[in-house]
Amino acid sequence: MTHRTKQDPLHGVTLKVLLEELVENYGWQYLGEKININCFKQDPSINSSLKFLRKTPWAREKVEYFYLRNKQNSIKYKA
């Protein structure tokens, strides 16, 4: 498991909160198109996605990268 510090942009953000925010902002269909993992495409739910992402580091990295990239873009546009 990775150790997160205050310099880490994901510090204090749980995977559940991150995923709920992505689903709320983009929806399952869009996430499935942008992040090619089946847990977003076939009968998606928060619980099943969390279970998969916690066991699959490469998929979690893709989701975290997507979250950070889009979070940074939304901050730029709000400023």
mmCIF file of the N, C-alpha and C atoms, coordinates in Angstrom:
data_MODEL
# 
_entry.id   MODEL 
# 
loop_
_atom_site.group_PDB 
_atom_site.id 
_atom_site.type_symbol 
_atom_site.label_atom_id 
_atom_site.label_alt_id 
_atom_site.label_comp_id 
_atom_site.label_asym_id 
_atom_site.label_entity_id 
_atom_site.label_seq_id 
_atom_site.pdbx_PDB_ins_code 
_atom_site.Cartn_x 
_atom_site.Cartn_y 
_atom_site.Cartn_z 
_atom_site.occupancy 
_atom_site.B_iso_or_equiv 
_atom_site.pdbx_formal_charge 
_atom_site.auth_seq_id 
_atom_site.auth_comp_id 
_atom_site.auth_asym_id 
_atom_site.auth_atom_id 
_atom_site.pdbx_PDB_model_num 
ATOM 1   N N  . MET A 1 1  ? 0.839   -1.170 0.000   1.00 0.00 ? 1  MET A N  1 
ATOM 2   C CA . MET A 1 1  ? 0.000   0.000  0.000   1.00 0.00 ? 1  MET A CA 1 
ATOM 3   C C  . MET A 1 1  ? 0.889   1.240  0.000   1.00 0.00 ? 1  MET A C  1 
ATOM 4   N N  . THR A 1 2  ? 0.506   2.253  -0.754  1.00 0.00 ? 2  THR A N  1 
ATOM 5   C CA . THR A 1 2  ? 1.344   3.433  -0.847  1.00 0.00 ? 2  THR A CA 1 
ATOM 6   C C  . THR A 1 2  ? 1.137   4.347  0.352   1.00 0.00 ? 2  THR A C  1 
ATOM 7   N N  . HIS A 1 3  ? 2.210   4.970  0.776   1.00 0.00 ? 3  HIS A N  1 
ATOM 8   C CA . HIS A 1 3  ? 2.163   5.912  1.892   1.00 0.00 ? 3  HIS A CA 1 
ATOM 9   C C  . HIS A 1 3  ? 1.934   7.310  1.319   1.00 0.00 ? 3  HIS A C  1 
ATOM 10  N N  . ARG A 1 4  ? 0.867   7.961  1.720   1.00 0.00 ? 4  ARG A N  1 
ATOM 11  C CA . ARG A 1 4  ? 0.525   9.286  1.210   1.00 0.00 ? 4  ARG A CA 1 
ATOM 12  C C  . ARG A 1 4  ? 0.985   10.364 2.203   1.00 0.00 ? 4  ARG A C  1 
ATOM 13  N N  . THR A 1 5  ? 1.523   11.452 1.670   1.00 0.00 ? 5  THR A N  1 
ATOM 14  C CA . THR A 1 5  ? 1.950   12.564 2.496   1.00 0.00 ? 5  THR A CA 1 
ATOM 15  C C  . THR A 1 5  ? 1.139   13.804 2.151   1.00 0.00 ? 5  THR A C  1 
ATOM 16  N N  . LYS A 1 6  ? 1.354   14.872 2.889   1.00 0.00 ? 6  LYS A N  1 
ATOM 17  C CA . LYS A 1 6  ? 0.636   16.117 2.626   1.00 0.00 ? 6  LYS A CA 1 
ATOM 18  C C  . LYS A 1 6  ? 0.972   16.684 1.253   1.00 0.00 ? 6  LYS A C  1 
ATOM 19  N N  . GLN A 1 7  ? 2.113   16.347 0.695   1.00 0.00 ? 7  GLN A N  1 
ATOM 20  C CA . GLN A 1 7  ? 2.487   16.823 -0.634  1.00 0.00 ? 7  GLN A CA 1 
ATOM 21  C C  . GLN A 1 7  ? 1.786   16.036 -1.730  1.00 0.00 ? 7  GLN A C  1 
ATOM 22  N N  . ASP A 1 8  ? 1.250   14.896 -1.400  1.00 0.00 ? 8  ASP A N  1 
ATOM 23  C CA . ASP A 1 8  ? 0.521   14.064 -2.347  1.00 0.00 ? 8  ASP A CA 1 
ATOM 24  C C  . ASP A 1 8  ? -0.849  14.696 -2.587  1.00 0.00 ? 8  ASP A C  1 
ATOM 25  N N  . PRO A 1 9  ? -1.211  14.957 -3.843  1.00 0.00 ? 9  PRO A N  1 
ATOM 26  C CA . PRO A 1 9  ? -2.510  15.585 -4.118  1.00 0.00 ? 9  PRO A CA 1 
ATOM 27  C C  . PRO A 1 9  ? -3.701  14.716 -3.721  1.00 0.00 ? 9  PRO A C  1 
ATOM 28  N N  . LEU A 1 10 ? -3.482  13.428 -3.491  1.00 0.00 ? 10 LEU A N  1 
ATOM 29  C CA . LEU A 1 10 ? -4.560  12.538 -3.067  1.00 0.00 ? 10 LEU A CA 1 
ATOM 30  C C  . LEU A 1 10 ? -4.591  12.341 -1.549  1.00 0.00 ? 10 LEU A C  1 
ATOM 31  N N  . HIS A 1 11 ? -3.718  13.026 -0.842  1.00 0.00 ? 11 HIS A N  1 
ATOM 32  C CA . HIS A 1 11 ? -3.676  12.906 0.622   1.00 0.00 ? 11 HIS A CA 1 
ATOM 33  C C  . HIS A 1 11 ? -5.020  13.323 1.204   1.00 0.00 ? 11 HIS A C  1 
ATOM 34  N N  . GLY A 1 12 ? -5.615  12.451 1.995   1.00 0.00 ? 12 GLY A N  1 
ATOM 35  C CA . GLY A 1 12 ? -6.888  12.746 2.642   1.00 0.00 ? 12 GLY A CA 1 
ATOM 36  C C  . GLY A 1 12 ? -8.111  12.418 1.804   1.00 0.00 ? 12 GLY A C  1 
ATOM 37  N N  . VAL A 1 13 ? -7.904  11.977 0.571   1.00 0.00 ? 13 VAL A N  1 
ATOM 38  C CA . VAL A 1 13 ? -9.020  11.612 -0.306  1.00 0.00 ? 13 VAL A CA 1 
ATOM 39  C C  . VAL A 1 13 ? -9.110  10.087 -0.345  1.00 0.00 ? 13 VAL A C  1 
ATOM 40  N N  . THR A 1 14 ? -10.209 9.550  0.165   1.00 0.00 ? 14 THR A N  1 
ATOM 41  C CA . THR A 1 14 ? -10.366 8.100  0.134   1.00 0.00 ? 14 THR A CA 1 
ATOM 42  C C  . THR A 1 14 ? -10.781 7.668  -1.269  1.00 0.00 ? 14 THR A C  1 
ATOM 43  N N  . LEU A 1 15 ? -10.539 6.418  -1.562  1.00 0.00 ? 15 LEU A N  1 
ATOM 44  C CA . LEU A 1 15 ? -10.933 5.882  -2.859  1.00 0.00 ? 15 LEU A CA 1 
ATOM 45  C C  . LEU A 1 15 ? -12.447 5.980  -3.040  1.00 0.00 ? 15 LEU A C  1 
ATOM 46  N N  . LYS A 1 16 ? -13.191 5.765  -1.981  1.00 0.00 ? 16 LYS A N  1 
ATOM 47  C CA . LYS A 1 16 ? -14.648 5.839  -2.063  1.00 0.00 ? 16 LYS A CA 1 
ATOM 48  C C  . LYS A 1 16 ? -15.106 7.252  -2.415  1.00 0.00 ? 16 LYS A C  1 
ATOM 49  N N  . VAL A 1 17 ? -14.562 8.248  -1.760  1.00 0.00 ? 17 VAL A N  1 
ATOM 50  C CA . VAL A 1 17 ? -14.927 9.639  -2.041  1.00 0.00 ? 17 VAL A CA 1 
ATOM 51  C C  . VAL A 1 17 ? -14.533 10.013 -3.472  1.00 0.00 ? 17 VAL A C  1 
ATOM 52  N N  . LEU A 1 18 ? -13.347 9.627  -3.861  1.00 0.00 ? 18 LEU A N  1 
ATOM 53  C CA . LEU A 1 18 ? -12.860 9.883  -5.210  1.00 0.00 ? 18 LEU A CA 1 
ATOM 54  C C  . LEU A 1 18 ? -13.816 9.286  -6.251  1.00 0.00 ? 18 LEU A C  1 
ATOM 55  N N  . LEU A 1 19 ? -14.184 8.036  -6.062  1.00 0.00 ? 19 LEU A N  1 
ATOM 56  C CA . LEU A 1 19 ? -15.059 7.346  -7.000  1.00 0.00 ? 19 LEU A CA 1 
ATOM 57  C C  . LEU A 1 19 ? -16.458 7.959  -7.012  1.00 0.00 ? 19 LEU A C  1 
ATOM 58  N N  . GLU A 1 20 ? -16.986 8.272  -5.845  1.00 0.00 ? 20 GLU A N  1 
ATOM 59  C CA . GLU A 1 20 ? -18.319 8.890  -5.778  1.00 0.00 ? 20 GLU A CA 1 
ATOM 60  C C  . GLU A 1 20 ? -18.335 10.237 -6.500  1.00 0.00 ? 20 GLU A C  1 
ATOM 61  N N  . GLU A 1 21 ? -17.276 10.998 -6.350  1.00 0.00 ? 21 GLU A N  1 
ATOM 62  C CA . GLU A 1 21 ? -17.182 12.290 -7.031  1.00 0.00 ? 21 GLU A CA 1 
ATOM 63  C C  . GLU A 1 21 ? -17.118 12.113 -8.547  1.00 0.00 ? 21 GLU A C  1 
ATOM 64  N N  . LEU A 1 22 ? -16.334 11.145 -8.991  1.00 0.00 ? 22 LEU A N  1 
ATOM 65  C CA . LEU A 1 22 ? -16.244 10.893 -10.431 1.00 0.00 ? 22 LEU A CA 1 
ATOM 66  C C  . LEU A 1 22 ? -17.592 10.469 -11.009 1.00 0.00 ? 22 LEU A C  1 
ATOM 67  N N  . VAL A 1 23 ? -18.282 9.579  -10.318 1.00 0.00 ? 23 VAL A N  1 
ATOM 68  C CA . VAL A 1 23 ? -19.581 9.100  -10.795 1.00 0.00 ? 23 VAL A CA 1 
ATOM 69  C C  . VAL A 1 23 ? -20.587 10.248 -10.818 1.00 0.00 ? 23 VAL A C  1 
ATOM 70  N N  . GLU A 1 24 ? -20.570 11.072 -9.794  1.00 0.00 ? 24 GLU A N  1 
ATOM 71  C CA . GLU A 1 24 ? -21.497 12.205 -9.729  1.00 0.00 ? 24 GLU A CA 1 
ATOM 72  C C  . GLU A 1 24 ? -21.235 13.205 -10.858 1.00 0.00 ? 24 GLU A C  1 
ATOM 73  N N  . ASN A 1 25 ? -19.970 13.464 -11.131 1.00 0.00 ? 25 ASN A N  1 
ATOM 74  C CA . ASN A 1 25 ? -19.619 14.463 -12.143 1.00 0.00 ? 25 ASN A CA 1 
ATOM 75  C C  . ASN A 1 25 ? -19.688 13.949 -13.579 1.00 0.00 ? 25 ASN A C  1 
ATOM 76  N N  . TYR A 1 26 ? -19.386 12.672 -13.791 1.00 0.00 ? 26 TYR A N  1 
ATOM 77  C CA . TYR A 1 26 ? -19.251 12.165 -15.154 1.00 0.00 ? 26 TYR A CA 1 
ATOM 78  C C  . TYR A 1 26 ? -20.220 11.043 -15.500 1.00 0.00 ? 26 TYR A C  1 
ATOM 79  N N  . GLY A 1 27 ? -20.650 10.267 -14.526 1.00 0.00 ? 27 GLY A N  1 
ATOM 80  C CA . GLY A 1 27 ? -21.522 9.125  -14.782 1.00 0.00 ? 27 GLY A CA 1 
ATOM 81  C C  . GLY A 1 27 ? -20.728 7.895  -15.192 1.00 0.00 ? 27 GLY A C  1 
ATOM 82  N N  . TRP A 1 28 ? -21.356 6.735  -15.016 1.00 0.00 ? 28 TRP A N  1 
ATOM 83  C CA . TRP A 1 28 ? -20.688 5.461  -15.306 1.00 0.00 ? 28 TRP A CA 1 
ATOM 84  C C  . TRP A 1 28 ? -20.335 5.315  -16.777 1.00 0.00 ? 28 TRP A C  1 
ATOM 85  N N  . GLN A 1 29 ? -21.227 5.713  -17.659 1.00 0.00 ? 29 GLN A N  1 
ATOM 86  C CA . GLN A 1 29 ? -20.993 5.520  -19.093 1.00 0.00 ? 29 GLN A CA 1 
ATOM 87  C C  . GLN A 1 29 ? -19.750 6.272  -19.551 1.00 0.00 ? 29 GLN A C  1 
ATOM 88  N N  . TYR A 1 30 ? -19.645 7.521  -19.169 1.00 0.00 ? 30 TYR A N  1 
ATOM 89  C CA . TYR A 1 30 ? -18.487 8.324  -19.563 1.00 0.00 ? 30 TYR A CA 1 
ATOM 90  C C  . TYR A 1 30 ? -17.199 7.750  -18.961 1.00 0.00 ? 30 TYR A C  1 
ATOM 91  N N  . LEU A 1 31 ? -17.256 7.359  -17.701 1.00 0.00 ? 31 LEU A N  1 
ATOM 92  C CA . LEU A 1 31 ? -16.079 6.768  -17.065 1.00 0.00 ? 31 LEU A CA 1 
ATOM 93  C C  . LEU A 1 31 ? -15.652 5.496  -17.791 1.00 0.00 ? 31 LEU A C  1 
ATOM 94  N N  . GLY A 1 32 ? -16.624 4.677  -18.192 1.00 0.00 ? 32 GLY A N  1 
ATOM 95  C CA . GLY A 1 32 ? -16.316 3.454  -18.930 1.00 0.00 ? 32 GLY A CA 1 
ATOM 96  C C  . GLY A 1 32 ? -15.686 3.726  -20.279 1.00 0.00 ? 32 GLY A C  1 
ATOM 97  N N  . GLU A 1 33 ? -16.053 4.851  -20.883 1.00 0.00 ? 33 GLU A N  1 
ATOM 98  C CA . GLU A 1 33 ? -15.462 5.221  -22.175 1.00 0.00 ? 33 GLU A CA 1 
ATOM 99  C C  . GLU A 1 33 ? -14.042 5.753  -22.004 1.00 0.00 ? 33 GLU A C  1 
ATOM 100 N N  . LYS A 1 34 ? -13.820 6.538  -20.968 1.00 0.00 ? 34 LYS A N  1 
ATOM 101 C CA . LYS A 1 34 ? -12.516 7.175  -20.765 1.00 0.00 ? 34 LYS A CA 1 
ATOM 102 C C  . LYS A 1 34 ? -11.508 6.294  -20.035 1.00 0.00 ? 34 LYS A C  1 
ATOM 103 N N  . ILE A 1 35 ? -12.007 5.438  -19.158 1.00 0.00 ? 35 ILE A N  1 
ATOM 104 C CA . ILE A 1 35 ? -11.129 4.532  -18.404 1.00 0.00 ? 35 ILE A CA 1 
ATOM 105 C C  . ILE A 1 35 ? -11.601 3.122  -18.737 1.00 0.00 ? 35 ILE A C  1 
ATOM 106 N N  . ASN A 1 36 ? -10.882 2.442  -19.566 1.00 0.00 ? 36 ASN A N  1 
ATOM 107 C CA . ASN A 1 36 ? -11.321 1.156  -20.115 1.00 0.00 ? 36 ASN A CA 1 
ATOM 108 C C  . ASN A 1 36 ? -11.141 0.020  -19.108 1.00 0.00 ? 36 ASN A C  1 
ATOM 109 N N  . ILE A 1 37 ? -12.043 -0.016 -18.131 1.00 0.00 ? 37 ILE A N  1 
ATOM 110 C CA . ILE A 1 37 ? -12.067 -1.126 -17.188 1.00 0.00 ? 37 ILE A CA 1 
ATOM 111 C C  . ILE A 1 37 ? -13.515 -1.598 -17.049 1.00 0.00 ? 37 ILE A C  1 
ATOM 112 N N  . ASN A 1 38 ? -13.691 -2.899 -16.996 1.00 0.00 ? 38 ASN A N  1 
ATOM 113 C CA . ASN A 1 38 ? -15.029 -3.491 -17.018 1.00 0.00 ? 38 ASN A CA 1 
ATOM 114 C C  . ASN A 1 38 ? -15.901 -3.120 -15.828 1.00 0.00 ? 38 ASN A C  1 
ATOM 115 N N  . CYS A 1 39 ? -15.309 -2.822 -14.694 1.00 0.00 ? 39 CYS A N  1 
ATOM 116 C CA . CYS A 1 39 ? -16.139 -2.495 -13.530 1.00 0.00 ? 39 CYS A CA 1 
ATOM 117 C C  . CYS A 1 39 ? -16.928 -1.206 -13.743 1.00 0.00 ? 39 CYS A C  1 
ATOM 118 N N  . PHE A 1 40 ? -16.550 -0.408 -14.735 1.00 0.00 ? 40 PHE A N  1 
ATOM 119 C CA . PHE A 1 40 ? -17.303 0.793  -15.080 1.00 0.00 ? 40 PHE A CA 1 
ATOM 120 C C  . PHE A 1 40 ? -18.279 0.539  -16.222 1.00 0.00 ? 40 PHE A C  1 
ATOM 121 N N  . LYS A 1 41 ? -18.145 -0.594 -16.885 1.00 0.00 ? 41 LYS A N  1 
ATOM 122 C CA . LYS A 1 41 ? -18.939 -0.862 -18.087 1.00 0.00 ? 41 LYS A CA 1 
ATOM 123 C C  . LYS A 1 41 ? -20.053 -1.883 -17.866 1.00 0.00 ? 41 LYS A C  1 
ATOM 124 N N  . GLN A 1 42 ? -19.811 -2.881 -17.062 1.00 0.00 ? 42 GLN A N  1 
ATOM 125 C CA . GLN A 1 42 ? -20.761 -3.977 -16.889 1.00 0.00 ? 42 GLN A CA 1 
ATOM 126 C C  . GLN A 1 42 ? -21.376 -3.943 -15.497 1.00 0.00 ? 42 GLN A C  1 
ATOM 127 N N  . ASP A 1 43 ? -22.631 -3.528 -15.432 1.00 0.00 ? 43 ASP A N  1 
ATOM 128 C CA . ASP A 1 43 ? -23.378 -3.468 -14.171 1.00 0.00 ? 43 ASP A CA 1 
ATOM 129 C C  . ASP A 1 43 ? -22.581 -2.750 -13.080 1.00 0.00 ? 43 ASP A C  1 
ATOM 130 N N  . PRO A 1 44 ? -22.211 -1.484 -13.310 1.00 0.00 ? 44 PRO A N  1 
ATOM 131 C CA . PRO A 1 44 ? -21.339 -0.783 -12.363 1.00 0.00 ? 44 PRO A CA 1 
ATOM 132 C C  . PRO A 1 44 ? -22.056 -0.399 -11.067 1.00 0.00 ? 44 PRO A C  1 
ATOM 133 N N  . SER A 1 45 ? -21.305 -0.426 -10.001 1.00 0.00 ? 45 SER A N  1 
ATOM 134 C CA . SER A 1 45 ? -21.769 0.078  -8.711  1.00 0.00 ? 45 SER A CA 1 
ATOM 135 C C  . SER A 1 45 ? -20.542 0.553  -7.937  1.00 0.00 ? 45 SER A C  1 
ATOM 136 N N  . ILE A 1 46 ? -20.786 1.388  -6.957  1.00 0.00 ? 46 ILE A N  1 
ATOM 137 C CA . ILE A 1 46 ? -19.683 1.895  -6.127  1.00 0.00 ? 46 ILE A CA 1 
ATOM 138 C C  . ILE A 1 46 ? -18.989 0.727  -5.425  1.00 0.00 ? 46 ILE A C  1 
ATOM 139 N N  . ASN A 1 47 ? -19.762 -0.155 -4.803  1.00 0.00 ? 47 ASN A N  1 
ATOM 140 C CA . ASN A 1 47 ? -19.161 -1.251 -4.027  1.00 0.00 ? 47 ASN A CA 1 
ATOM 141 C C  . ASN A 1 47 ? -18.352 -2.212 -4.883  1.00 0.00 ? 47 ASN A C  1 
ATOM 142 N N  . SER A 1 48 ? -18.894 -2.614 -6.037  1.00 0.00 ? 48 SER A N  1 
ATOM 143 C CA . SER A 1 48 ? -18.143 -3.554 -6.877  1.00 0.00 ? 48 SER A CA 1 
ATOM 144 C C  . SER A 1 48 ? -16.900 -2.890 -7.462  1.00 0.00 ? 48 SER A C  1 
ATOM 145 N N  . SER A 1 49 ? -16.999 -1.618 -7.794  1.00 0.00 ? 49 SER A N  1 
ATOM 146 C CA . SER A 1 49 ? -15.834 -0.905 -8.328  1.00 0.00 ? 49 SER A CA 1 
ATOM 147 C C  . SER A 1 49 ? -14.767 -0.739 -7.261  1.00 0.00 ? 49 SER A C  1 
ATOM 148 N N  . LEU A 1 50 ? -15.178 -0.402 -6.041  1.00 0.00 ? 50 LEU A N  1 
ATOM 149 C CA . LEU A 1 50 ? -14.205 -0.280 -4.958  1.00 0.00 ? 50 LEU A CA 1 
ATOM 150 C C  . LEU A 1 50 ? -13.480 -1.597 -4.715  1.00 0.00 ? 50 LEU A C  1 
ATOM 151 N N  . LYS A 1 51 ? -14.224 -2.677 -4.703  1.00 0.00 ? 51 LYS A N  1 
ATOM 152 C CA . LYS A 1 51 ? -13.624 -4.001 -4.486  1.00 0.00 ? 51 LYS A CA 1 
ATOM 153 C C  . LYS A 1 51 ? -12.576 -4.298 -5.560  1.00 0.00 ? 51 LYS A C  1 
ATOM 154 N N  . PHE A 1 52 ? -12.924 -4.039 -6.823  1.00 0.00 ? 52 PHE A N  1 
ATOM 155 C CA . PHE A 1 52 ? -12.003 -4.288 -7.924  1.00 0.00 ? 52 PHE A CA 1 
ATOM 156 C C  . PHE A 1 52 ? -10.789 -3.368 -7.848  1.00 0.00 ? 52 PHE A C  1 
ATOM 157 N N  . LEU A 1 53 ? -11.016 -2.080 -7.638  1.00 0.00 ? 53 LEU A N  1 
ATOM 158 C CA . LEU A 1 53 ? -9.913  -1.115 -7.640  1.00 0.00 ? 53 LEU A CA 1 
ATOM 159 C C  . LEU A 1 53 ? -8.950  -1.345 -6.485  1.00 0.00 ? 53 LEU A C  1 
ATOM 160 N N  . ARG A 1 54 ? -9.456  -1.804 -5.356  1.00 0.00 ? 54 ARG A N  1 
ATOM 161 C CA . ARG A 1 54 ? -8.574  -2.077 -4.221  1.00 0.00 ? 54 ARG A CA 1 
ATOM 162 C C  . ARG A 1 54 ? -7.675  -3.286 -4.458  1.00 0.00 ? 54 ARG A C  1 
ATOM 163 N N  . LYS A 1 55 ? -8.114  -4.200 -5.310  1.00 0.00 ? 55 LYS A N  1 
ATOM 164 C CA . LYS A 1 55 ? -7.325  -5.410 -5.606  1.00 0.00 ? 55 LYS A CA 1 
ATOM 165 C C  . LYS A 1 55 ? -6.457  -5.262 -6.848  1.00 0.00 ? 55 LYS A C  1 
ATOM 166 N N  . THR A 1 56 ? -6.681  -4.208 -7.636  1.00 0.00 ? 56 THR A N  1 
ATOM 167 C CA . THR A 1 56 ? -6.038  -4.094 -8.949  1.00 0.00 ? 56 THR A CA 1 
ATOM 168 C C  . THR A 1 56 ? -5.295  -2.761 -9.053  1.00 0.00 ? 56 THR A C  1 
ATOM 169 N N  . PRO A 1 57 ? -4.014  -2.746 -8.695  1.00 0.00 ? 57 PRO A N  1 
ATOM 170 C CA . PRO A 1 57 ? -3.255  -1.493 -8.658  1.00 0.00 ? 57 PRO A CA 1 
ATOM 171 C C  . PRO A 1 57 ? -3.218  -0.731 -9.995  1.00 0.00 ? 57 PRO A C  1 
ATOM 172 N N  . TRP A 1 58 ? -3.082  -1.428 -11.116 1.00 0.00 ? 58 TRP A N  1 
ATOM 173 C CA . TRP A 1 58 ? -3.002  -0.717 -12.398 1.00 0.00 ? 58 TRP A CA 1 
ATOM 174 C C  . TRP A 1 58 ? -4.307  0.014  -12.709 1.00 0.00 ? 58 TRP A C  1 
ATOM 175 N N  . ALA A 1 59 ? -5.436  -0.575 -12.348 1.00 0.00 ? 59 ALA A N  1 
ATOM 176 C CA . ALA A 1 59 ? -6.731  0.070  -12.590 1.00 0.00 ? 59 ALA A CA 1 
ATOM 177 C C  . ALA A 1 59 ? -6.915  1.258  -11.647 1.00 0.00 ? 59 ALA A C  1 
ATOM 178 N N  . ARG A 1 60 ? -6.516  1.083  -10.402 1.00 0.00 ? 60 ARG A N  1 
ATOM 179 C CA . ARG A 1 60 ? -6.616  2.188  -9.434  1.00 0.00 ? 60 ARG A CA 1 
ATOM 180 C C  . ARG A 1 60 ? -5.772  3.372  -9.889  1.00 0.00 ? 60 ARG A C  1 
ATOM 181 N N  . GLU A 1 61 ? -4.580  3.101  -10.402 1.00 0.00 ? 61 GLU A N  1 
ATOM 182 C CA . GLU A 1 61 ? -3.713  4.172  -10.897 1.00 0.00 ? 61 GLU A CA 1 
ATOM 183 C C  . GLU A 1 61 ? -4.379  4.938  -12.035 1.00 0.00 ? 61 GLU A C  1 
ATOM 184 N N  . LYS A 1 62 ? -5.047  4.229  -12.938 1.00 0.00 ? 62 LYS A N  1 
ATOM 185 C CA . LYS A 1 62 ? -5.748  4.892  -14.041 1.00 0.00 ? 62 LYS A CA 1 
ATOM 186 C C  . LYS A 1 62 ? -6.852  5.802  -13.523 1.00 0.00 ? 62 LYS A C  1 
ATOM 187 N N  . VAL A 1 63 ? -7.611  5.334  -12.543 1.00 0.00 ? 63 VAL A N  1 
ATOM 188 C CA . VAL A 1 63 ? -8.714  6.113  -11.975 1.00 0.00 ? 63 VAL A CA 1 
ATOM 189 C C  . VAL A 1 63 ? -8.164  7.327  -11.226 1.00 0.00 ? 63 VAL A C  1 
ATOM 190 N N  . GLU A 1 64 ? -7.116  7.140  -10.448 1.00 0.00 ? 64 GLU A N  1 
ATOM 191 C CA . GLU A 1 64 ? -6.518  8.258  -9.715  1.00 0.00 ? 64 GLU A CA 1 
ATOM 192 C C  . GLU A 1 64 ? -5.941  9.291  -10.673 1.00 0.00 ? 64 GLU A C  1 
ATOM 193 N N  . TYR A 1 65 ? -5.291  8.841  -11.733 1.00 0.00 ? 65 TYR A N  1 
ATOM 194 C CA . TYR A 1 65 ? -4.737  9.761  -12.727 1.00 0.00 ? 65 TYR A CA 1 
ATOM 195 C C  . TYR A 1 65 ? -5.858  10.564 -13.389 1.00 0.00 ? 65 TYR A C  1 
ATOM 196 N N  . PHE A 1 66 ? -6.941  9.898  -13.776 1.00 0.00 ? 66 PHE A N  1 
ATOM 197 C CA . PHE A 1 66 ? -8.090  10.569 -14.391 1.00 0.00 ? 66 PHE A CA 1 
ATOM 198 C C  . PHE A 1 66 ? -8.666  11.605 -13.425 1.00 0.00 ? 66 PHE A C  1 
ATOM 199 N N  . TYR A 1 67 ? -8.814  11.232 -12.173 1.00 0.00 ? 67 TYR A N  1 
ATOM 200 C CA . TYR A 1 67 ? -9.351  12.132 -11.144 1.00 0.00 ? 67 TYR A CA 1 
ATOM 201 C C  . TYR A 1 67 ? -8.471  13.375 -11.003 1.00 0.00 ? 67 TYR A C  1 
ATOM 202 N N  . LEU A 1 68 ? -7.177  13.163 -10.853 1.00 0.00 ? 68 LEU A N  1 
ATOM 203 C CA . LEU A 1 68 ? -6.259  14.291 -10.664 1.00 0.00 ? 68 LEU A CA 1 
ATOM 204 C C  . LEU A 1 68 ? -6.222  15.193 -11.890 1.00 0.00 ? 68 LEU A C  1 
ATOM 205 N N  . ARG A 1 69 ? -6.158  14.618 -13.061 1.00 0.00 ? 69 ARG A N  1 
ATOM 206 C CA . ARG A 1 69 ? -6.104  15.398 -14.299 1.00 0.00 ? 69 ARG A CA 1 
ATOM 207 C C  . ARG A 1 69 ? -7.350  16.269 -14.433 1.00 0.00 ? 69 ARG A C  1 
ATOM 208 N N  . ASN A 1 70 ? -8.510  15.688 -14.177 1.00 0.00 ? 70 ASN A N  1 
ATOM 209 C CA . ASN A 1 70 ? -9.754  16.437 -14.308 1.00 0.00 ? 70 ASN A CA 1 
ATOM 210 C C  . ASN A 1 70 ? -9.959  17.411 -13.162 1.00 0.00 ? 70 ASN A C  1 
ATOM 211 N N  . LYS A 1 71 ? -9.462  17.100 -11.985 1.00 0.00 ? 71 LYS A N  1 
ATOM 212 C CA . LYS A 1 71 ? -9.542  18.007 -10.840 1.00 0.00 ? 71 LYS A CA 1 
ATOM 213 C C  . LYS A 1 71 ? -8.699  19.251 -11.120 1.00 0.00 ? 71 LYS A C  1 
ATOM 214 N N  . GLN A 1 72 ? -7.502  19.059 -11.662 1.00 0.00 ? 72 GLN A N  1 
ATOM 215 C CA . GLN A 1 72 ? -6.627  20.178 -11.977 1.00 0.00 ? 72 GLN A CA 1 
ATOM 216 C C  . GLN A 1 72 ? -7.239  21.054 -13.081 1.00 0.00 ? 72 GLN A C  1 
ATOM 217 N N  . ASN A 1 73 ? -7.844  20.432 -14.079 1.00 0.00 ? 73 ASN A N  1 
ATOM 218 C CA . ASN A 1 73 ? -8.477  21.201 -15.155 1.00 0.00 ? 73 ASN A CA 1 
ATOM 219 C C  . ASN A 1 73 ? -9.654  22.011 -14.636 1.00 0.00 ? 73 ASN A C  1 
ATOM 220 N N  . SER A 1 74 ? -10.446 21.451 -13.731 1.00 0.00 ? 74 SER A N  1 
ATOM 221 C CA . SER A 1 74 ? -11.599 22.184 -13.208 1.00 0.00 ? 74 SER A CA 1 
ATOM 222 C C  . SER A 1 74 ? -11.141 23.354 -12.339 1.00 0.00 ? 74 SER A C  1 
ATOM 223 N N  . ILE A 1 75 ? -10.031 23.214 -11.635 1.00 0.00 ? 75 ILE A N  1 
ATOM 224 C CA . ILE A 1 75 ? -9.507  24.320 -10.819 1.00 0.00 ? 75 ILE A CA 1 
ATOM 225 C C  . ILE A 1 75 ? -9.046  25.453 -11.724 1.00 0.00 ? 75 ILE A C  1 
ATOM 226 N N  . LYS A 1 76 ? -8.392  25.128 -12.841 1.00 0.00 ? 76 LYS A N  1 
ATOM 227 C CA . LYS A 1 76 ? -7.928  26.145 -13.771 1.00 0.00 ? 76 LYS A CA 1 
ATOM 228 C C  . LYS A 1 76 ? -9.085  26.968 -14.314 1.00 0.00 ? 76 LYS A C  1 
ATOM 229 N N  . TYR A 1 77 ? -10.197 26.317 -14.631 1.00 0.00 ? 77 TYR A N  1 
ATOM 230 C CA . TYR A 1 77 ? -11.329 27.009 -15.221 1.00 0.00 ? 77 TYR A CA 1 
ATOM 231 C C  . TYR A 1 77 ? -12.129 27.814 -14.216 1.00 0.00 ? 77 TYR A C  1 
ATOM 232 N N  . LYS A 1 78 ? -12.072 27.440 -12.933 1.00 0.00 ? 78 LYS A N  1 
ATOM 233 C CA . LYS A 1 78 ? -12.802 28.175 -11.906 1.00 0.00 ? 78 LYS A CA 1 
ATOM 234 C C  . LYS A 1 78 ? -12.087 29.447 -11.492 1.00 0.00 ? 78 LYS A C  1 
ATOM 235 N N  . ALA A 1 79 ? -10.773 29.480 -11.671 1.00 0.00 ? 79 ALA A N  1 
ATOM 236 C CA . ALA A 1 79 ? -9.978  30.629 -11.229 1.00 0.00 ? 79 ALA A CA 1 
ATOM 237 C C  . ALA A 1 79 ? -10.182 31.851 -12.098 1.00 0.00 ? 79 ALA A C  1 
# 
